[in-house]
C-alpha cells in the first residue's frame, strides 16, 4: 500500500520539478530589451527626471511626469519583439491604474494588460504581445504627485539581428580606449564657484549649397541634401582625415580644421547662410567635468536626424532651446513670424559619451551616447566634449516659406568630423573644461582673468 502511494507521489514531484524547470528556462530565455533604448514621455517633471532615466539600468535615476492624468512613457525597442514580461520599479509616486500597450509604428496602440488597484513598489507583470514600441499609459495616479519610475524593464525576444562590432561602416579607434569607468563623482566646491566648463570655437561658413556628406554618403558627390559647411574649407564627399588635415579652416583657431556641417536654410528657393562667425561650444556634458577627455582624431558622428518628428526633436536629449527669435523661445519648429530685423537662432547639443572603440559606426550614432543625469552609461564610458551648436540666420518677418533643405525645422541636425590639432584641443580641454572656466576661443575666462589663457593672441599654443 505504501508503495502504491509513493509511486504516484514520486511522479507528481517529478512533474512539478519539470514544470518549475520549464518555467525557469522560459524566463531565462527572454532578454532585457529596453535598457539603453530611446524613450519618450508625455511630460517631464523637471530636467532631472527624463524619460531615458527609466531605461538606463541605474536605480538612482528616474522618470517623473507632471502632476496630472493621463501620462505615458514609451520605449522604442528597435525592432519587432515578442514581449513576455514587464518589470516596473516605482518610486513613491506610483500608478494606481495603468495599461501596458504595444505598437508597430508608435501611433496605433494595442493594450496587452490593464491593471487597477496598483500599490507601487516593484511589479513583475507577465504579458503576451508584440510590437516595436511599448508604453506604459498611466490613467490614475496613486498619489497627488506625478508618475515616477526608477526602471521600466521590458523582456522578450527581439526579431533584430545582433549588432555587429566590425565590418563595413565601422571605423576602429587606434588605439582604443578601454578600462574606463564612468565617473559618478561631484567635483568639490570652489571659490569663486565653477559656473561653466567650456570654450568656444568660432567658425564662419566655409562652403555653401553643396550636396555632399562625407560621413553619411562618403565618395558619393551630390547624394545628399544641400549642406552649409563651416570650419574646414575642403570638405566634400571624398574627404578623409588626411585630406581634411591638409586643408585650411574658417575657424578663428588655426588648430581647428574640424568639418562642421548642417542642412542649408532656405527662404522659398533662396539659400540663407549664417552671417559671420558662428558659436560652437565645447562643454562638459557630465557632472564630473574633470573626467572629460579630448576627441580622438577622426571621430565623426551625426547629431539629430533629418527624419525626426516634432516630438522626437522636442524630447531629444540634445534639444536645448530649440528655435528662437526676438522674445520667442523654446520653439520646436521654425516660428511662423519673427520680429523684423531679428535673427533665427537654434541651439542643439550633441552626445558626449563615447564607446572608446569606434571612430564611426554604420548609423553614425551608435558609438556615441548622451549622459543620463550627468553620468556616462557603462556602454559608452568615455566622457568627451559636448558640442553645442548655436547658429543664427539673418531672416525675419513672415517665416512661412522658411525651411531646411532636409525639411521642417525639427529636421535640423548636424555633422561633426574632428580634425583638431591634438595638442591644441588637449590644452583647451584641460584648461577650460577640466579647469571649470568659461573660455573664449583663446581659452581665456573674462571673469577669472587671473587663470590666464590656453592659447596666445594668434590662437595658437604659446
C-alpha positions in Angstrom: 0.0 0.0 0.0 2.8 2.3 0.9 4.4 1.6 -2.4 1.2 2.4 -4.3 1.1 5.8 -2.6 4.7 6.6 -3.1 4.8 5.9 -6.8 2.2 8.5 -7.8 3.7 11.0 -5.4 7.1 10.5 -7.0 5.6 11.0 -10.4 3.8 14.2 -9.1 7.1 15.6 -7.6 9.0 14.9 -10.8 6.3 16.5 -12.9 6.3 19.6 -10.6 10.1 19.7 -10.8 9.9 19.6 -14.6 7.3 22.3 -14.7 9.4 24.6 -12.4 12.5 23.9 -14.6 10.5 24.7 -17.7 9.2 28.0 -16.2 12.7 29.0 -15.1 14.1 28.1 -18.6 11.4 30.2 -20.3 12.1 33.1 -18.1 15.8 32.8 -18.6 15.2 32.7 -22.4 13.7 36.1 -22.5 16.0 39.1 -22.8 16.0 42.6 -21.4 15.2 44.6 -24.5 14.5 48.1 -23.1 17.8 49.1 -21.4 19.5 51.9 -23.2 16.8 52.2 -25.9 15.4 55.6 -27.0 12.5 56.7 -24.7 9.8 59.4 -24.9 7.3 60.6 -22.4 4.2 62.7 -22.4 5.8 65.1 -19.9 8.7 65.5 -17.7 8.6 66.7 -14.1 11.9 68.6 -14.4 15.2 68.4 -16.1 16.4 65.8 -13.6 13.8 63.2 -14.4 14.0 62.5 -18.2 12.3 59.5 -19.9 15.6 57.9 -20.7 16.4 57.6 -17.0 13.8 54.8 -16.7 15.7 52.6 -19.1 19.3 53.3 -18.1 19.7 50.4 -15.7 20.5 52.6 -12.7 18.5 52.6 -9.5 19.4 56.1 -8.6 17.7 57.8 -11.6 14.1 58.1 -12.6 11.5 59.4 -15.0 9.0 61.7 -13.4 5.9 63.1 -15.0 3.9 66.2 -14.4 1.2 66.0 -11.8 -1.8 65.2 -14.0 -3.6 62.3 -15.6 -3.1 60.6 -18.1 0.7 60.3 -18.7 2.8 57.9 -20.7 6.3 56.7 -21.2 7.2 54.9 -24.5 10.3 52.9 -25.4 11.5 52.1 -28.9 12.8 48.5 -28.9 14.4 49.0 -32.3 12.7 46.1 -34.0 9.5 44.0 -33.6 9.7 41.9 -30.4 7.6 39.2 -28.7 7.1 40.7 -25.2 6.7 38.3 -22.3 7.4 40.3 -19.2 7.4 43.9 -17.9 9.0 45.0 -14.6 8.0 48.3 -13.1 10.2 49.7 -10.3 8.2 52.6 -8.8 9.4 55.4 -6.7 6.9 56.6 -4.0 4.7 58.3 -6.7 3.2 55.3 -8.4 0.3 54.3 -10.7 -2.9 53.0 -9.2 -4.3 52.3 -12.7 -2.5 51.8 -15.9 -2.2 49.9 -19.2 0.7 48.3 -21.0 0.4 48.8 -24.7 2.3 47.8 -27.8 2.6 49.3 -31.3 4.2 48.5 -34.6 4.5 52.2 -35.6 4.3 54.2 -32.4 0.9 55.5 -33.4 -1.7 52.8 -33.2 -1.7 51.0 -29.8 -2.9 47.6 -28.6 -3.5 47.1 -24.9 -1.9 43.8 -23.7 -2.5 44.4 -19.9 -4.8 46.6 -17.8 -4.4 47.0 -14.1 -6.3 48.7 -11.4 -5.6 48.8 -7.7 -1.8 49.1 -8.1 0.2 49.6 -4.9 3.6 50.6 -6.3 6.9 49.0 -5.3 8.3 46.6 -7.8 5.7 45.0 -10.1 6.6 42.0 -12.3 4.0 41.5 -15.0 3.6 38.5 -17.2 2.3 39.7 -20.6 1.9 38.5 -24.2 2.1 40.8 -27.1 4.4 42.0 -29.9 5.5 45.3 -31.3 8.5 47.6 -31.8 7.2 50.1 -29.3 5.9 49.5 -25.9 4.4 52.1 -23.5 3.1 52.4 -20.0 -0.1 54.5 -20.0 -0.9 55.8 -16.5 -4.6 56.6 -16.1 -4.9 57.1 -12.3 -2.1 58.3 -10.0 -1.7 56.7 -6.7 -0.6 60.0 -5.0 -1.1 63.6 -5.6 2.3 63.7 -7.4 3.0 62.6 -11.0 4.2 59.1 -12.1 7.7 58.3 -11.1 9.6 55.2 -12.3 13.1 54.1 -11.4 13.1 51.5 -14.1 10.8 50.4 -16.9 12.1 47.0 -17.9 10.8 45.1 -20.9 11.7 41.4 -21.5 11.1 39.2 -24.5 12.6 38.1 -27.8 13.6 40.6 -30.5 13.5 39.9 -34.2 16.5 42.2 -34.7 19.8 40.5 -35.6 22.6 41.2 -33.1 24.6 44.3 -33.8 28.0 43.6 -35.2 31.1 45.4 -33.9 33.0 45.1 -37.1 32.5 45.2 -40.9 31.5 47.9 -43.4 30.8 51.2 -41.8 32.9 50.5 -38.7 36.0 52.7 -38.2 38.1 51.4 -35.3 39.9 53.8 -33.0 43.7 53.1 -32.9 44.4 52.7 -30.1 41.0 52.0 -28.5 40.3 53.5 -25.1 39.4 50.7 -22.7 39.1 50.2 -18.9 37.3 53.5 -18.3 34.7 53.6 -15.5 32.2 56.5 -15.8 32.8 59.0 -13.1 30.0 59.5 -10.6 32.0 62.0 -8.5 30.9 65.5 -7.9 33.8 68.0 -8.0 34.4 69.9 -4.8 33.1 73.4 -4.4 35.5 76.2 -5.4 35.7 79.9 -4.5 34.9 81.6 -6.8 32.4 79.0 -7.8 32.5 77.0 -11.0 29.6 78.0 -13.2 30.8 77.0 -16.6 33.1 74.3 -18.1 33.5 75.3 -21.7 35.3 77.0 -24.5 34.2 78.4 -27.8 35.1 77.5 -31.4 34.1 80.5 -33.6 33.8 79.3 -37.2 32.4 81.0 -40.3 30.7 79.4 -43.3 33.4 77.8 -45.4 31.4 76.1 -48.2 27.8 76.7 -49.3 25.0 74.8 -51.0 26.9 71.6 -51.5 25.0 68.4 -51.8 27.8 66.3 -50.2 28.1 64.5 -46.9 31.4 62.6 -46.4 30.0 60.9 -43.3 26.7 59.6 -44.5 27.5 59.4 -48.2 31.2 59.0 -48.5 32.6 59.1 -52.0 29.1 59.9 -53.4 29.1 63.5 -54.6 25.7 65.1 -54.9 24.0 62.3 -53.0 22.7 64.3 -50.0 20.5 67.3 -49.5 22.2 70.7 -49.6 24.6 71.5 -46.7 26.2 74.6 -45.2 29.7 73.8 -44.2 31.8 75.6 -41.5 35.4 75.1 -40.4 37.4 73.0 -42.9 37.5 74.7 -46.3 38.0 71.5 -48.3 35.1 69.3 -47.0 33.4 67.3 -49.8 32.1 63.8 -50.4 35.7 62.5 -50.8 37.1 64.0 -47.5 39.1 61.8 -45.2 41.0 62.6 -42.1 44.2 63.0 -44.1 42.6 65.4 -46.7 41.0 67.4 -44.0 44.2 67.7 -42.1 45.8 69.2 -45.2 43.0 71.7 -45.7 42.5 75.2 -44.4 39.9 76.4 -41.9 37.4 79.2 -41.4 37.6 78.9 -37.6 39.4 81.6 -35.7 41.6 79.0 -34.1 44.1 77.7 -36.8 44.3 74.3 -35.0 40.6 73.6 -35.5 40.3 72.1 -39.0 37.2 70.2 -38.0 34.5 69.8 -40.6 31.1 71.0 -39.3 28.0 71.0 -41.5 24.2 71.3 -41.3 21.3 71.4 -43.7 21.0 74.6 -45.7 18.3 77.1 -44.6 16.0 78.1 -47.4 13.6 81.1 -47.6 11.5 80.0 -50.5 14.1 78.9 -53.0 16.8 81.2 -51.8 19.5 79.8 -49.6 20.2 81.8 -46.4 23.7 81.5 -44.8 24.7 82.3 -41.3 26.4 85.7 -41.2 29.8 85.9 -39.6 31.5 83.6 -37.1 29.1 81.1 -35.5 29.4 79.9 -31.9 30.2 76.2 -31.5 30.6 75.4 -27.8 32.7 72.7 -26.4 31.4 71.9 -23.0 31.2 69.3 -20.3 28.1 67.1 -20.6 28.9 65.3 -17.4 28.8 66.4 -13.8 32.5 65.5 -13.2 33.9 67.9 -15.7 37.4 66.8 -14.6 36.8 63.5 -16.4 36.3 64.9 -19.9 38.9 63.8 -22.4 39.7 65.3 -25.9 38.2 63.8 -29.0 40.5 61.3 -30.8 41.5 62.5 -34.3 38.9 61.3 -36.9 36.0 60.9 -34.5 32.8 61.6 -36.5 29.1 61.5 -35.8 25.7 62.9 -36.7 23.6 64.8 -34.2 19.8 64.7 -34.6 18.0 63.3 -37.6 16.5 64.6 -40.8 13.6 62.3 -40.3 12.8 63.3 -36.7 9.2 64.1 -35.8 8.4 67.3 -33.8 8.0 65.2 -30.6 11.3 63.4 -31.2 13.1 66.8 -31.7 11.4 68.3 -28.7 12.2 65.3 -26.5 15.7 64.6 -27.8 18.4 64.8 -25.1 20.3 67.3 -27.3 17.4 69.8 -27.7 18.4 72.8 -25.6 16.2 75.7 -26.5 15.1 74.8 -30.0 14.4 77.8 -32.2 14.1 81.4 -31.0 13.8 84.9 -32.5 13.1 88.1 -30.7 11.4 87.2 -27.4 10.0 83.9 -28.7 12.0 80.9 -27.5 11.6 77.1 -27.0 10.0 76.6 -30.4 10.3 73.0 -31.7 9.7 74.2 -35.3 10.6 77.4 -37.1 8.3 80.2 -35.8 5.6 81.5 -38.1 6.8 85.0 -37.7 9.9 86.7 -36.3 10.2 90.4 -35.5 11.7 92.4 -38.3 15.4 92.7 -38.1 15.9 89.8 -35.7 17.7 86.5 -36.5 16.5 82.9 -36.4 18.6 81.0 -33.8 18.8 77.4 -32.9 20.7 75.6 -30.1 21.2 71.9 -30.1 23.5 69.7 -28.0 25.5 66.6 -29.2 26.1 63.4 -27.3 29.2 63.5 -25.1 29.9 59.9 -24.2 32.0 57.7 -26.5 32.3 53.9 -26.5 36.1 54.2 -26.8 36.2 51.7 -29.7 34.9 53.2 -32.9 35.5 56.5 -34.7 32.4 55.8 -36.7 29.6 53.2 -37.0 27.2 52.4 -39.8 24.4 54.6 -38.4 27.0 57.3 -37.4 25.5 57.4 -33.9 25.9 54.1 -32.1 29.4 54.8 -30.9 28.1 58.0 -29.1 25.6 58.4 -26.3 24.1 61.1 -24.2 24.9 61.1 -20.5 22.0 60.3 -18.1 21.7 62.8 -15.3 25.3 63.8 -15.8 26.9 60.4 -15.9 28.0 58.4 -19.0 26.5 55.0 -19.4 28.7 51.9 -18.9 28.3 51.1 -22.6 29.8 54.5 -23.5 32.1 55.2 -20.6 34.5 57.8 -22.1 33.4 61.4 -21.4 34.4 63.7 -24.3 33.5 67.4 -25.0 29.8 68.1 -25.6 29.4 70.2 -28.7 26.5 72.6 -28.8 25.7 74.4 -32.0 24.4 77.9 -31.6 23.5 79.1 -35.1 22.0 82.4 -36.3 20.5 83.1 -39.7 19.6 86.6 -40.9 16.0 86.0 -41.7 12.9 87.6 -40.1 9.3 88.7 -40.8 6.9 86.2 -42.4 8.6 82.8 -41.9 6.1 80.6 -43.7 8.4 79.8 -46.5 11.5 79.3 -44.3 12.6 75.6 -44.0 15.7 73.5 -44.2 16.9 71.5 -47.2 16.1 68.5 -45.1 12.5 69.6 -44.3 10.7 71.3 -41.4 12.5 72.9 -38.5 12.5 69.8 -36.4 14.6 68.0 -39.2 17.6 70.2 -38.1 20.7 68.1 -37.5 24.4 68.5 -37.9 27.6 66.5 -38.6 31.0 66.7 -36.8 34.3 65.3 -38.2 37.0 66.0 -35.7 40.2 67.4 -37.2 41.6 69.4 -34.3 45.3 69.6 -33.8 45.6 67.2 -30.9 47.9 69.3 -28.6 45.7 72.4 -29.1 42.5 70.6 -28.3 44.1 68.9 -25.3 45.2 72.3 -24.0 41.8 73.9 -24.3 40.0 70.8 -22.8 42.5 70.7 -19.9 42.5 74.5 -19.2 38.8 75.3 -19.8 36.6 72.2 -19.4 38.7 70.3 -16.8 39.5 73.7 -15.1 35.9 74.8 -14.8 36.2 78.0 -16.8 34.0 79.9 -19.3 36.5 80.4 -22.1 36.6 82.3 -25.4 38.4 80.7 -28.4 41.8 81.6 -26.8 40.9 79.7 -23.7 40.5 82.9 -21.6 37.9 83.4 -19.0 36.9 87.1 -18.8 35.5 86.6 -15.3 38.6 84.8 -14.0 41.4 86.6 -15.8 44.0 85.5 -13.2 43.7 82.0 -14.6 45.4 83.1 -17.9 44.7 81.7 -21.3 45.5 78.4 -23.0 46.5 80.0 -26.4 48.3 83.1 -27.4 47.0 86.2 -29.2 47.2 84.3 -32.5 45.0 81.5 -31.0 48.0 79.1 -31.1 49.8 77.2 -28.4 52.4 79.5 -26.7 
